[in-house]
Amino acid sequence: MIYKLSKDNLNNLLGVWNKQQQLLVPYGQKDNVMLLPWNGDEPQLDYINLALPVKEFLFEQKEALFSWEKKDGTFEVNNEAGTGVEKKILFGIRACDTYGVFYTDRFYLGEFEDTNYRARRDATTVVALNCLTSGKNCFCSSQGVGPFSKAGHDLVLTELEDCYLVESATDKGDRLIAWGHDYLRRHEAQALSAEKKDELEQKVKEGFQVQLDLSNIGEELSKTFDADFWEEEAHACISCTGCTSVCPTCTCFNVVEEVEGDAGRRVRYWDSCQSAHFTRNAGDHNPRSNVSRARYRIYDKLKYIEERFGYKGCTGCGRCIATCPTNISILKIIERIQEAAKKPDAKLLVSQITEIAYQRPENDIAMHKSLYMPDVATITKMVDETPDIKRFFLEYDDKELHKNFKFKGQFFEISVFGVGEVAISIPFGPSQRDHFDFCIKKVGSVTEKLHAMQPGDKVGLRGPFGKSFPYEEIKGRDILVVGSGVGLAPVRTMIVQIMENREEFGKIVIMASALHDYGLVLTDDLEEWSKIPGVVVKYSLKYPSDEIDAYTGYINDLLPDLGLAWQNTTAVICASPRRIKKVSKDLLALGMKGTDILTTLETHMRCGSGKCGHCKVGSHYMCVDGPVYNYEEMLNMPPEF
């Protein structure tokens, strides 16, 4: 239904809406227009872009996830999602921003639902105002998301010479029309007004200063991953993160602890893939170089997001161009990509995996209160495995959580209240229901605090998260397990299941390696497993030892003499990506298939649910699609990993 609003009555209509809910409208001049509370003055409607995208009202620059307070020796955890949220109407939003809302709705409300975003989204009504003029950096028409709003709005206005055409898209929009019935009239010529609107949109598109053909940009990007110009673009970037701050579809965040005495909050704030720390892991290992970092932003916006979600990752608003202090322009980069892709020597990068199983897990333990809220657990026992690795035994304080626990996933997020949270792999099997245990290496601030704790101390647990090893699919096969240092702990979960059902598998070889004998973990387990018929345990050390019978050198050297039926063997490897690749190449040479080589790729996984963005590699979120992959899947990822 199309309604007609006289231009003289616009402010009257805004006044009616403002009595119902807080109304924010565009105020300002030129490039400094912002959404501000309506004060009775007419809004500024001839602007090109808001200074900041609408996402700032739905995904705040800083907001609390949960609060905690220490009471009587334990912790009381309270949900902060929706705290202080008031209903509001955002008026005069351009198509590039409404599309940003459309995308962030999909991102934050699909699969794992972000409770904070849900609270703000439900309280927000978006009123779009279609563009009649494009800016010098605008290319939304080339992306197919504008200049007239197609999605993400509840109500949309189109300005004609003598009036506004008003159309509702949702129940929220219908409510606005009902509130403003004194000033809105049903347009008598519905078909004619729709035709006039379409003609106007086409005229506006033809007037765009930037016209691009992006129909083949995905393939063009695949051909230019290693192009020489990326080094130049990376050199120009000073990591100010301005581009991601003004982007309507940037959703990444980090979390910090705010502490005051025996209470505190976990707070998230906007983060950026363009900051140097973004992919840095504990121990200062960073898989993403400066070139990878600069290139990733472009690939994510023009390729990875669309591969993942089927939505455009770039709205074509051009804000990043205007914001960049070193004049990096996505338009110029696109031009360089398309030129480089035409060169005869341009070759396709190994194709990405686009069919990704991205489903909410069956286990809802992690989401029973709020996506980011941990449940309190008590440390019941601690065992020293090595000088810097301890094994922690934990029990939920709420015993019902153990009763309802379904064994899924590959890792938990463990919180130290007031310090932070860290992802730790699951080393136990499904038969262990009354407690959990984790091997934790001291490598960062959270793990350092954990190592200083004692039995009886309290921590927080969220999980389980991630894709686990495919236990059912490997029955009937020989099994090779290779664990380097603490890398044996993540694969223990599969070893336990195999040992509990030993008759369903062939020969089993477990290989543990470390620099020194005192760097080996799970030595008691290894000794017990070695006593089981058909199970062989081997050790490899860089430095010789009188304490243990171990091969001195690389564990790869032992592979040819293991006596495994290589074409009917499944290998499980947990080590650094470099070591994984070296061992895998030797296994391939022995006759194994890449799909039979499994690994768990540990990296910077902050949220556990594919929201914070830190563990994203190409179109994959390691915390959701992984961390377990086979070798062929690993090679199909961008080589930066």
Helices and strands as residue ranges (DSSP letters): E 2-6, G 7-9, H 10-20, E 22-29, E 32-37, H 55-58, E 62-71, E 74-79, E 88-93, H 95-109, H 115-122, E 124-129, H 140-143, E 155-159, E 163-168, H 171-179, E 184-186, H 190-206, H 217-223, H 229-236, H 242-245, E 253-260, E 263-270, H 290-299, I 300-304, H 305-309, H 319-323, H 330-341, G 365-367, E 375-386, E 389-396, H 399-403, E 411-416, E 420-425, E 436-441, H 445-451, E 458-465, G 472-474, E 478-484, G 485-487, H 488-500, G 502-504, E 508-514, G 517-519, H 523-530, E 535-541, E 551-552, G 555-561, G 566-568, E 569-574, H 577-589, G 594-596, E 597-600, E 616-617, E 620-621, H 622-625, E 628-630, H 631-635
